[in-house]
Amino acid sequence: MSDRNTFMETLREVEQIVRTSPGQLTREEILGYFKDSGLNEEQENMVFKYLTTPHDDTQEQAEQKENKETQLPAQKHSKALELYLEDLEKLPEYTDEELETMYEEVLNGNIELIDSVSHSMLKNVALLADEYASDKAGVEDLIQEGNMALFMRLSELCGMGAESGYDLMDEVSDAVNEAMKSYVSRISDEEASENIVVGKANLVREARKHLLEENKSEPSAAQISEYTHMPEEELNDIMGIIKDNGK
């Protein structure tokens, strides 16, 4: 399989395509997006099954249940998470011994148990998402990131062999945790980039205003560039943003 981050990004994009497509995509169309991912047949089957199986959308579920005036006692978790956890309670529960047996069978290549194993871990993924959640990183998005990482790592471990030395639970937990950390970091980077652009846009506005008052004429791009010490190419991009925003 190709680089994990690349695969996760592709999986995320294709999931959105499948979800918003006006018609049902064929297996060939879906797997065509993964032609460069180096998936084996079992992984292709899991990818196709994952993308064509309806998954709970916590935000939509919250909105639907709120419309039905479903009330829950006040909890420390978000309402969307509470509703999602409520639905997860309907999934089968397994003893520690049963889980250990399933983990071993998945490692030995039993693809049929992937769903059961992943379902047994969904609650932990959701609770971890709640810990990472913030005003910028929503719990629903974090759950989605975590669930995709869960699926990905299970698909990688399936068939590795029970004697390979992998601790399936530890491996999956690490993958989910890393996926959420990466998502939070990505959101923070995007916010920082937006703040930088806003700051530069304000600088350009102030420079234009100052030069206009000083020279009594509209300043050229070269004059603004010299005043702000900003390369003209970058300045043109910022000016384009300002124009698009009508400011």
URFEN-V366977 format. One record per backbone hydrogen bond with DSSP energy under -1.0 kcal/mol. CO is the residue of the C=O (numbers start at 1). NH is the residue of the N-H. If there is no record, write none. Layout:
CO,NH
CO,NH
This chain:
3,7
4,8
5,9
6,10
7,11
8,12
9,13
10,14
11,15
12,16
13,17
14,18
15,19
16,20
17,21
26,30
27,31
28,32
30,33
31,34
32,35
34,37
37,2
40,44
41,45
42,46
43,47
44,48
45,49
46,50
47,51
48,52
57,61
58,62
59,63
60,64
61,65
62,66
63,67
65,70
66,69
78,82
79,83
80,84
81,85
82,86
83,87
84,88
85,89
87,90
88,91
95,99
96,100
97,101
98,102
99,103
100,104
101,105
102,106
103,107
104,108
105,110
106,109
106,159
107,161
109,111
110,113
111,114
113,117
114,118
115,119
116,120
118,121
121,125
122,126
123,127
124,128
125,129
126,130
127,131
128,132
129,133
137,134
138,142
139,143
140,144
141,145
142,146
143,147
144,148
145,149
146,150
147,151
148,152
149,153
150,154
151,155
152,156
153,157
154,158
157,160
161,164
167,171
168,172
169,173
170,174
171,175
172,176
173,177
174,178
175,179
176,180
177,181
178,182
179,183
180,184
181,185
182,186
183,187
184,188
185,189
186,190
187,191
188,192
189,193
190,194
191,195
192,196
193,197
194,198
195,199
196,200
197,201
198,202
199,203
200,204
201,205
202,206
203,207
204,208
205,209
206,210
207,211
208,212
209,213
210,214
211,215
212,216
220,224
221,225
222,226
223,227
224,228
225,229
225,230
231,235
232,236
233,237
234,238
235,239
236,240
237,241
238,242
239,243
240,244
241,245
242,247
243,246
